[in-house]
Amino acid sequence: MSTTHRHRADPKRTETRPFSGCITWPCNPAAHGGVCLIEHCKCGAWRAINSNAGQLETALWEPPAAVREVHR
């Protein structure tokens, strides 16, 4: 029996932070300058999303222990 877990953002735990720079490669400059959303999955994983005027730059999900100081 195989089980897989798909990360899903828990809207109650989403944090809004100021934009702090590119979060993935290639960068999407149109998504820079607005806010950075930190989404958390119920399993503890998290990801960052830069958002500006409808443009998004979405990072990959990170394990709970990989919290970066820049997003604290």
C-alpha positions as YAML, in Angstrom:
chain: A
units: angstrom
residues:
- id: 1
  name: MET
  ca: [0.00, 0.00, 0.00]
- id: 2
  name: SER
  ca: [1.45, 3.31, -1.05]
- id: 3
  name: THR
  ca: [0.37, 6.69, 0.24]
- id: 4
  name: THR
  ca: [1.41, 10.04, -1.09]
- id: 5
  name: HIS
  ca: [0.99, 13.42, 0.49]
- id: 6
  name: ARG
  ca: [0.16, 16.47, -1.58]
- id: 7
  name: HIS
  ca: [0.95, 19.67, 0.24]
- id: 8
  name: ARG
  ca: [-1.97, 22.02, 0.60]
- id: 9
  name: ALA
  ca: [-1.78, 25.52, 2.01]
- id: 10
  name: ASP
  ca: [-3.73, 26.03, 5.23]
- id: 11
  name: PRO
  ca: [-5.30, 29.49, 4.76]
- id: 12
  name: LYS
  ca: [-5.45, 30.03, 8.54]
- id: 13
  name: ARG
  ca: [-1.65, 29.78, 8.74]
- id: 14
  name: THR
  ca: [-0.65, 31.93, 5.73]
- id: 15
  name: GLU
  ca: [1.61, 34.83, 6.69]
- id: 16
  name: THR
  ca: [2.07, 38.05, 4.71]
- id: 17
  name: ARG
  ca: [5.59, 39.47, 4.73]
- id: 18
  name: PRO
  ca: [7.25, 42.33, 2.85]
- id: 19
  name: PHE
  ca: [8.97, 41.45, -0.41]
- id: 20
  name: SER
  ca: [12.60, 40.51, 0.29]
- id: 21
  name: GLY
  ca: [13.99, 39.25, -3.03]
- id: 22
  name: CYS
  ca: [13.87, 36.49, -5.60]
- id: 23
  name: ILE
  ca: [12.76, 33.13, -4.16]
- id: 24
  name: THR
  ca: [13.13, 30.77, -7.13]
- id: 25
  name: TRP
  ca: [15.00, 30.46, -10.40]
- id: 26
  name: PRO
  ca: [14.25, 31.77, -12.93]
- id: 27
  name: CYS
  ca: [13.03, 34.91, -11.20]
- id: 28
  name: ASN
  ca: [9.82, 36.59, -12.30]
- id: 29
  name: PRO
  ca: [10.61, 40.32, -11.98]
- id: 30
  name: ALA
  ca: [6.94, 41.23, -12.48]
- id: 31
  name: ALA
  ca: [6.14, 39.47, -9.17]
- id: 32
  name: HIS
  ca: [8.73, 41.53, -7.25]
- id: 33
  name: GLY
  ca: [7.96, 44.55, -5.11]
- id: 34
  name: GLY
  ca: [4.64, 43.52, -3.59]
- id: 35
  name: VAL
  ca: [4.34, 41.01, -0.76]
- id: 36
  name: CYS
  ca: [5.74, 37.58, 0.05]
- id: 37
  name: LEU
  ca: [3.18, 35.06, 1.26]
- id: 38
  name: ILE
  ca: [4.45, 32.22, 3.46]
- id: 39
  name: GLU
  ca: [2.07, 29.27, 3.13]
- id: 40
  name: HIS
  ca: [2.13, 26.40, 5.61]
- id: 41
  name: CYS
  ca: [0.88, 22.85, 5.06]
- id: 42
  name: LYS
  ca: [-0.68, 20.96, 7.97]
- id: 43
  name: CYS
  ca: [2.31, 18.56, 7.87]
- id: 44
  name: GLY
  ca: [4.66, 21.47, 8.71]
- id: 45
  name: ALA
  ca: [6.12, 22.08, 5.24]
- id: 46
  name: TRP
  ca: [6.11, 25.66, 3.93]
- id: 47
  name: ARG
  ca: [6.66, 27.64, 0.74]
- id: 48
  name: ALA
  ca: [7.07, 31.28, -0.21]
- id: 49
  name: ILE
  ca: [5.11, 33.07, -2.95]
- id: 50
  name: ASN
  ca: [6.04, 36.56, -4.18]
- id: 51
  name: SER
  ca: [2.93, 38.37, -5.37]
- id: 52
  name: ASN
  ca: [2.60, 41.73, -7.11]
- id: 53
  name: ALA
  ca: [-0.30, 42.99, -9.27]
- id: 54
  name: GLY
  ca: [-1.51, 39.47, -10.06]
- id: 55
  name: GLN
  ca: [1.96, 38.14, -10.95]
- id: 56
  name: LEU
  ca: [3.26, 35.21, -8.89]
- id: 57
  name: GLU
  ca: [6.65, 33.67, -8.22]
- id: 58
  name: THR
  ca: [6.18, 30.40, -6.33]
- id: 59
  name: ALA
  ca: [8.97, 28.50, -4.56]
- id: 60
  name: LEU
  ca: [8.95, 24.75, -3.97]
- id: 61
  name: TRP
  ca: [7.63, 23.30, -0.72]
- id: 62
  name: GLU
  ca: [10.33, 23.06, 1.96]
- id: 63
  name: PRO
  ca: [10.46, 20.65, 4.91]
- id: 64
  name: PRO
  ca: [9.67, 22.15, 8.35]
- id: 65
  name: ALA
  ca: [13.33, 22.25, 9.45]
- id: 66
  name: ALA
  ca: [14.34, 24.37, 6.45]
- id: 67
  name: VAL
  ca: [12.92, 27.68, 7.68]
- id: 68
  name: ARG
  ca: [15.10, 30.42, 6.24]
- id: 69
  name: GLU
  ca: [16.04, 33.36, 8.43]
- id: 70
  name: VAL
  ca: [15.04, 35.83, 5.70]
- id: 71
  name: HIS
  ca: [11.39, 34.78, 6.06]
- id: 72
  name: ARG
  ca: [11.20, 34.92, 9.86]
...
